């Protein structure tokens, strides 16, 4: 996990709003075998964060065998909110 957002190669950073078509096109160019799944999920959170202007933070949660885990996030606030929700049930 990253404590601060990283910018996918070739994508704008610094709070720029990303056009959804560009985000999906860039994601579509990502090879299925590379990078590892964790990096791909992190890229999805970054694209989502850059595409939805109102999103202060973004995270992806996976539920497996009744366990919830944040597998990717754009910042510590998103992670803290997820963990609070997990504790609350």
C-alpha positions as a Markdown table, in Angstrom:
| # | Residue | x | y | z |
|---|---|---|---|---|
| 1 | Unk | 0.0 | 0.0 | 0.0 |
| 2 | Unk | 1.1 | 3.5 | -0.6 |
| 3 | Unk | 0.7 | 6.3 | 2.0 |
| 4 | Unk | 0.6 | 8.9 | -0.8 |
| 5 | Unk | -0.7 | 8.6 | -4.3 |
| 6 | Unk | 1.7 | 7.6 | -7.1 |
| 7 | Unk | 1.0 | 8.6 | -10.6 |
| 8 | Unk | 0.7 | 5.9 | -13.3 |
| 9 | Unk | 3.3 | 6.3 | -16.0 |
| 10 | Unk | 2.2 | 8.8 | -18.6 |
| 11 | Unk | -0.8 | 10.0 | -16.5 |
| 12 | Unk | -1.3 | 13.5 | -15.1 |
| 13 | Unk | -0.7 | 14.1 | -11.4 |
| 14 | Unk | -1.0 | 16.9 | -8.9 |
| 15 | Unk | -4.8 | 16.7 | -8.6 |
| 16 | Unk | -5.6 | 16.9 | -12.4 |
| 17 | Unk | -9.0 | 15.5 | -13.3 |
| 18 | Unk | -8.5 | 12.6 | -15.7 |
| 19 | Unk | -10.9 | 12.0 | -18.6 |
| 20 | Unk | -12.6 | 8.7 | -18.0 |
| 21 | Unk | -11.9 | 7.6 | -21.6 |
| 22 | Unk | -8.2 | 8.2 | -21.1 |
| 23 | Unk | -8.3 | 6.3 | -17.8 |
| 24 | Unk | -9.9 | 3.3 | -19.3 |
| 25 | Unk | -7.7 | 3.4 | -22.4 |
| 26 | Unk | -4.6 | 3.5 | -20.2 |
| 27 | Unk | -5.9 | 0.7 | -18.0 |
| 28 | Unk | -6.7 | -1.3 | -21.1 |
| 29 | Unk | -3.0 | -1.0 | -22.2 |
| 30 | Unk | -1.9 | -2.6 | -18.9 |
| 31 | Unk | -0.6 | -6.1 | -19.6 |
| 32 | Unk | -2.6 | -8.8 | -17.7 |
| 33 | Unk | 0.5 | -10.5 | -16.4 |
| 34 | Unk | 2.4 | -7.3 | -15.5 |
| 35 | Unk | 2.4 | -5.5 | -13.2 |
| 36 | Unk | 1.3 | -7.7 | -10.3 |
| 37 | Unk | -2.3 | -7.6 | -9.2 |
| 38 | Unk | -1.6 | -5.3 | -6.3 |
| 39 | Unk | -0.1 | -2.7 | -8.6 |
| 40 | Unk | -3.0 | -3.0 | -11.0 |
| 41 | Unk | -5.5 | -2.4 | -8.2 |
| 42 | Unk | -3.5 | 0.6 | -7.0 |
| 43 | Unk | -3.5 | 2.0 | -10.6 |
| 44 | Unk | -7.3 | 1.5 | -10.7 |
| 45 | Unk | -7.7 | 3.5 | -7.4 |
| 46 | Unk | -5.4 | 6.3 | -8.8 |
| 47 | Unk | -7.4 | 6.5 | -12.1 |
| 48 | Unk | -10.6 | 6.6 | -10.2 |
| 49 | Unk | -9.3 | 9.3 | -7.9 |
| 50 | Unk | -8.1 | 11.3 | -10.9 |
| 51 | Unk | -11.4 | 10.7 | -12.8 |
| 52 | Unk | -14.0 | 11.5 | -10.1 |
| 53 | Unk | -13.3 | 15.1 | -9.2 |
| 54 | Unk | -15.4 | 14.9 | -6.0 |
| 55 | Unk | -13.5 | 11.9 | -4.6 |
| 56 | Unk | -11.3 | 13.0 | -1.8 |
| 57 | Unk | -9.8 | 9.5 | -1.4 |
| 58 | Unk | -10.5 | 6.1 | -3.1 |
| 59 | Unk | -10.0 | 2.5 | -1.9 |
| 60 | Unk | -10.7 | -1.0 | -3.0 |
| 61 | Unk | -11.9 | -3.5 | -0.4 |
| 62 | Unk | -11.8 | -7.3 | -0.9 |
| 63 | Unk | -13.9 | -9.6 | 1.2 |
| 64 | Unk | -12.7 | -13.2 | 1.3 |
| 65 | Unk | -13.7 | -15.9 | 3.9 |
| 66 | Unk | -15.5 | -13.3 | 6.0 |
| 67 | Unk | -12.3 | -11.1 | 6.2 |
| 68 | Unk | -12.3 | -7.6 | 4.8 |
| 69 | Unk | -9.0 | -6.0 | 3.6 |
| 70 | Unk | -8.2 | -2.8 | 1.9 |
| 71 | Unk | -6.0 | -3.9 | -1.0 |
| 72 | Unk | -5.4 | -0.5 | -2.6 |
| 73 | Unk | -6.0 | 3.1 | -1.6 |
| 74 | Unk | -5.0 | 6.6 | -2.5 |
| 75 | Unk | -4.2 | 7.9 | 1.0 |
| 76 | Unk | -4.1 | 7.2 | 4.7 |
| 77 | Unk | -7.6 | 8.8 | 5.2 |
| 78 | Unk | -9.2 | 6.2 | 2.9 |
| 79 | Unk | -7.4 | 3.4 | 4.7 |
| 80 | Unk | -8.4 | 4.8 | 8.2 |
| 81 | Unk | -12.1 | 5.1 | 7.1 |
| 82 | Unk | -12.1 | 1.5 | 5.7 |
| 83 | Unk | -10.6 | 0.2 | 8.9 |
| 84 | Unk | -13.1 | 2.0 | 11.0 |
| 85 | Unk | -15.9 | 0.5 | 8.9 |
| 86 | Unk | -14.4 | -3.0 | 9.3 |
| 87 | Unk | -14.3 | -2.6 | 13.1 |
| 88 | Unk | -17.9 | -1.3 | 13.1 |
| 89 | Unk | -19.1 | -4.3 | 11.2 |
